[in-house]
């Protein structure tokens, strides 16, 4: 594995609880980290930098040094008026890992590295990956077909292998991870970690409204549709929500951070929604995935030894 050695004893699964707009908050992040899973949240989920400061303080107070790292997600797009303020807070709180998205990570890499923070960048194409690596990121998060919310269209098998030809550092696979079997498959492909987001929407710790959670529980992957006409970037959303909000459509490519801040009621979901069958505490979700993961490993080893 290409993961930092100082994380080895703190992770019980090679998993990140993915950052989800309007869903990921302090309680979900802290629960994930206590369970040995990297907990992430978009900094814009905190309505103001002052609230972000409170969230970071609160999460840190809920965790011991043995807990998994937290990984705030920072939108680095030029329209993010909060970028400098949020960046300064992440540095002040001595965050170990920052995930960048929607834009070049280049402007934030040097100050974060100077503060001892690692930087992983969301990428959806090989061109994106090459640019992020040239900018100096420490790891890549591969957005593949089926990822909830902002997504890519590349096949995960092809994408991971193509990036592995170019990069030996940490890789995170995002898209379609619903259980421990899929998590083990991501590792077999060559990923060090995987994102799991949709599976944490229907948990008491998430910020998602009850009707959103109920829709996730009721949905299958056939109820997920990709569109670039809500936030301006390709995203997977629940068809039920899309049909009810058709009037909110914008032009593809017209991403604005302010629109993201105002869109925290959007019902995002990935293809892994088929694996969500009820509203279950996040700790139980992690425990289930851990059991599945170890059973899958044991079954694979048994098959290999025959």
N, C-alpha and C positions, 0 to 999 in steps of 0.2 A: 504494500500500500504506500501511496505517496503522501499520506497525511502527516502533519507535524507530530513528532515523537511525544510532545507534551500533552497531546490529546488522547494518547493510546489508552490510558487507564481511566479516562473520563467518559468514554463512549461505550454504551452497552449495545448499540446498533450503529451501523454505518448510515445514519439517517439524519436529515435535516427536516424539521417541521417548517415547511415552506412559508415565506412571508406572503400574506394575503391581505389585500386592501379590504378594510372594513371587517376583518375576521380576526387577525392576529393581534393580541394585546398582552399585557403583562402577565395575566394569570395563565394563559396558554403557553407563553414562552417559558415561564418559570417551571410549570409542570413538565414540559418537554425536557428542559435541562436537568431537572431532578431525576428524570427517568433515563438519563444517559443519551439523550437525543439533542442535537444542536437546535436551539430555539431561535426562530427568526421572526421579525415583524418589520413592515415598512415604517420608516420614521414618520411618514405623513399620516399614519393612523392616529398619532397623537396630534390633536388639532392645532397646537401651537408649540414652538420650541420650549416654552416654559413647561408645558405638559410633558413633552418628551423628556426633559430633565427629570421630572417627577417619576416618569415610568422607569427610566434607567436606574434611578436611585432605588425605587421599589423592587425591581427585579433583582438587583445586586443584593439587597437586604434579605431576599427570600432564598438565596443560594449559598452553598458552601463552596470552598475551593475545589472540592471533588466533583462538583456538578459539571455537566457539559457546557461548552461556551455558548454565549448568546451571539447572534449575528444580525444586527440591524441592517435593513435593506435601504440603501440611499439612492433615490432617483437623481441621476447626474445630468439630466436634460437641461439645456440652456434656459428653459422657461421656469425652472424651479427657483423661485425667489427665496426659498428657505435653505438652499444648499449650503451656504457658508455657515449659517447659524447652526444647522443640524450637524454639519461636519465638525464644528468647534466643540459641540457637546459630546460627540462620539470620542473625540480625542481627550477631552477633559475627563471622561468616565473610563478612560483606558480600556476601551473595547478591544477584544482580541481579534475579531473577524468582522469585516464589513462586506456586504454584498451590494455591488453596484448594478444598476439597471437603467435602461432607456438613455443611451448616450455613451460617449467615450469616458472611461474611467481615468484618463490621463491626468486631469486637473487635481484629483484627490489622492492619487497614489503616493506622491512624495510626502505630503503632510501625514498621511496615515502610516506609511512605513517609518517615518521619523519618530512616530509615537509608539512604534512596536506592534502595529496592527497589520494583520494580513488582509489582502483584498482579493475577493473572488468576484468575477464579472459574469453577468448573464450574457449569453450569446446564442444566436439562432441560426447562424450560418458559418461556414468555414472562414469566410471573409471577416466576419465579426470576430471570430476566435483569433485569427492571425493579428488583427489590429489590437485586440486586448492584450495579447501576449507581447506585442511590440511595445505597448505602453508600460509593461512591467507588472502585470497582475500576477498574483501568486497561484491562482486557481481559476477554473472555468466552470460555469454552470450551463449545461447544454439544454436549451429549451427545445424539446422535440414534440412531434405530433402527439396530441392528446393531453398536453399540459393544461391545467386549469388557469384561467385568467390569461395574462400575456403568454403567448405560445409561439412555437416554431412549427415548421411543416416538415422538417427532415425526419426520416426514419431513424429511430434511436439506435438500431444495430449499425447502420451505415455511419451515422454521425459520430458515435463513440469511437469506432474503429478508425475513421478518418482523422479525428483529432489526436488519437493515440499515436499515429504515425509522426505527428509534429510536436507532441508535448508529453513529457513524462511526469509532470506535476499533478496536483490534485484535480480530479474531474468529478463533477456532480451531474448525475443524470436526472432531468426533470421531465416527467410525462408518463402517466399511466401506472404509477407505483401505488398499489392498493393493499398489498399484503407482503408477508415475509418471503414468499416464493418469488415475487417480482423484484424484491430487494436483492435477493441472492443472484438473480439473473443479471441485474445491473452490475454487480461485482464481477460476474463471469465475463461480461462484455469488456471490462476494463475500467469501469467507473470505481472510484474510491468511496463515494457517497451517493445517496439518491435523495431527491426531494419527495416529500409526501405532504400534500396540502389538503386536497379534497377530503381525505379521511379524517381531518381534524376540524372540518367545518361544523359537523353535527356533534359537537361536544359541549358540555355545560360551560367549559372555560373559554370558548370562543366568543367573539363579539357579535356573531351573526344572529339576526333576529329569528324568532321561532318559526315564522312562515318560510324563511329561507332554509332553515335547517330541515323542516318538514319536506320541502321540495327536493332537497338533496337526498334524503332518505328514500323518497318515492321514485327518484329518477334512475334511469339506466344510461349507458353511454349513448344510446340512440336519442336521448333527450338533451344532448349537448351539441351546440352548433358553434362553429368558428365564424367570427365576423371582425372586420376592422372598422365597422361603422358606428361603434359606441364610443370608444376611447381614441380612435385614430390608428391603433396598432392591432395586429391580429390577436384575438383573444377568444378563448372558449368560454361560453356562457350557457346557462340553462335556457332552452328554447322557450319555456313557459314565460320567463322574464322578458326575453327578447320580443316575443309576440305582443306583450303588454306595453312595451316601451318603444315601439317602432318609430314614434315621432322624435325620439332623441338622437336619431342617426346623424353622424357627421361624415365628412369626407375621409376616406382611407388615407393615412399618413398625416392627418391633422392632429398630432398629439399636442396637448397642452397640459402642463402639470396642474393648473388650476381646475381643469375638468376632472382630473384624477382625484383631486382633493374633494370635489363635490360629488363624486360617483361612488361613495362608499356603501350605497345600498344596492349596487349591481350584484346580480346573482351569478358569480363565476363558479365554474366547476370543470373538472377534467374528466377524461374517459374513465378514470378510476372510480367514478361515482357509482359504478355498478357494484363496487365492493362495500358500500356504506349501507347498513341495514337497520340502523337505529341511532338514537342520540345516546352516546356512551361516553363516560368520563375519559379524558385524554390519557390518563395513566393506564386505563384498561385497554385503550387502543394500542398504546406502546407495548403493553404486556402481551397482547394478542400477536402483534407483529413479531415480537421477539420469539414467541413459541413457534410460530410458523417458519420463521427464518431458520431456527435451529433444527426443526424437523426436516425442512427442505435440504439443509446441509447434510444431515445424517442420511437421508434417502439418496442423495446424490453420491455420497461416499460409498454407500452400500452397493449402489448400481455399478460404480466404477471398479469395485473390488471383485465383482462377479466374473 
